[in-house]
Amino acid sequence: LLRQRRGAMRVVEFADLRVSDYASPVCDEFTFARILRDQAACAEIRQALMPYDLIRVQKMKDGAMALEKLLDVKSRTSMKMNSYAIALSAPFAKWRSENISRSYGKELDKKGRKLRRKGEIRLECAEDPEAIRRTFHALRDFRRTRFQDSDLLQKDAYFEFYLETAISGAPAGPARTYALLLDGQ
């Protein structure tokens, strides 16, 4: 978790730089249950987060670990959107016809044609450290114009942390870095 100022408010939120599909405690269910049973540990965790005005953990899946119990939050409010959680299956054409509406499929096809007119499109996993560095620098440049000063990836400490995480977690570890390339860039 990360504490930041948002205007006059001190907000504690998930430290994912808004790039993760989901927020979740990084532990297994058994360990999380043990921590919840340890009142002293829960009190220390809550104290370490102080001071704050708001805890905001976005993009938690339904059925995610009960983080609100750990943080002693009285209620959790769900957002009414959930576009990430879906079972995937082969063949793709059958999956698409069963899971994507015809109108949305047409919209995606149109966007795909428009993108392909710009050049050769390729999605690839960046596996070696240099390819990961190039991808992260391109990501940083892309986000700079889109998010200006609110983007934590523009701060060297955050950028280096996530870059090192990506490099040390590849290729067989827990991290994957994908690059969407247009004409090799």
Secondary structure, DSSP 8 states (H G I E B T S, - for coil): -EEEEETTEEEEE-SSTT--S----SS-HHHHHHHHH-HHHHHHHHHHH-S-SEEE-----TT---HHHHHT-S-----S---S-----SSHHHHHHHHS-HHHHHHHHHHHHHHHHTS-EEEEEE-SHHHHHHHHHHHHHHHHHHHGGG-GGGSHHHHHHHHHHHHHT-SSSS--EEEEEETT-
